[in-house]
Amino acid sequence: MRSSATSRSARNPIHRDDCPNVAVLRKDPERFATVAWDGDAETSFQVEIEVQGWDRHRLLEDLSRTFAEAGINILEARCTVNLPMIRNQFVVEVGDTRTLDQAITRLRNIDNVFDAYRVTPGAGG
């Protein structure tokens, strides 16, 4: 049986007990609930990624391809253009932190991208 925590927010993300974000979430017990279910503990986890850069033709295609080539599934995408800038937020499903770190490095190397990072609770915005 898996045991994890979920924050009570609009999306209700679920974090594994060993996720570093759980410590931040535990500081606000009203937004925290413990959940458990049967299943494989090593399958995947959800992460929010933000990408910022200069808008250009086919940039979203390049970002999406980078996730796909890394074997990362995009669950949600919010793409905002405020010319000449873009701010794209993705909720992705990834199997491990090494794959995530490699994908973020590849995102940062895409033409016109100047930052890509994992969004963490309590990091401000």
N, C-alpha and C positions, 0 to 999 in steps of 0.2 A: 504494500500500500504506500502511495506517495503522500507526503505531507508538505503543504506549501501555504503561502500567505497571499491574500489578495487585498489590494487597496480599494476602498469604496469610492471610486471616481466614475466619471462618465463611461470609461472603457472597461473598468474593472480588470486591469492586468493581474495575472497571477505570477508570483515569484516563488522560486524554490527556496527552501530553508537556507541553502548555502549561498543564495544570491546576496551580494554586498548591499543591494538596495533595501533589503529587509530591515536592516538596522535603522535606516532613516524612517521607514514606514512605522516601525514600532514606537517611535516618538509621539505619534498621534493615534492612540488606540481607538478612537472613534472611527477612523478611516481604515481599520485593519480587521480582518477576519481570517481565521484559520480554516483551511479547506483540506480535504484528503480524498483520494480516489485510487482505485486499482490501475495499474498500468506500468509501462516501462519508464523508469526514472531517467533514462539517458536519451530520450528521443529528441527534444528540442525545447527552446525557450523563446519568448517574444521580447523584442528589443525595439526601442524607438531610436531612429537615426535621423539627424538633421544634416542637410547639405545646403551650403550657401555658395553662391557664385554669380557670375555675370551671365545674363541670358544670351542664348544663341540657338540657332536652328539645330534640332536633333539632340539637344542636351539630355532631355528626359529619356530618350532612347538609349543613350550611352549609360546613364545611371541604371536604368532597368536591366540592361545587358550585363552590367557589372555584377548586380545581385544574382542574376540567373546563372552566369558562369561560375559563381562561387557556390551555387547550390542553395542559395538563400531565397526563401519564398516571401514575396511582398504580400502582406495581409491588408494593409491600408496605406494610402498615399494622399497627402495634402500638398498640392503644388501651388505656390503663390508667386506671381510675377509682379514686381513693382519696378518697372523699367528704370535703369538697365539691370536690376538685380533680380535674383530668384532666391526663394527660400522653400526648399522641399523637405517635407517631413514624412518619413516612412515608418510604419510598424512592420517589422520583419520577423520571420521565424527562422532561427538558426540553431544548428546542432551543438556548437561549442564556441568558446571565446576566441580560440585561435583562428577559426574561420571568419568570425566577426572582425577581428583585428586586421586580418589580411584584406577583407573586403573594404574596410574603412580606408586603409592605405591606398588601395586601388581607386576608390572614389576620389580621394584627394589628388590623384595623379591625372584625373580627367581634365582635358582642356576647359578653361574658364571656371573650374571649381576652385575656390580658395579655402574652403573648410568643410570638413565632414566629421561628425562626432556622434557618440552615443549620448542620448539625453538621459540624465539620471534624476530621480526624485530629489527635490530639495536643492537642486543646483541653480535655481533662479531661472530667469528667462529673458 
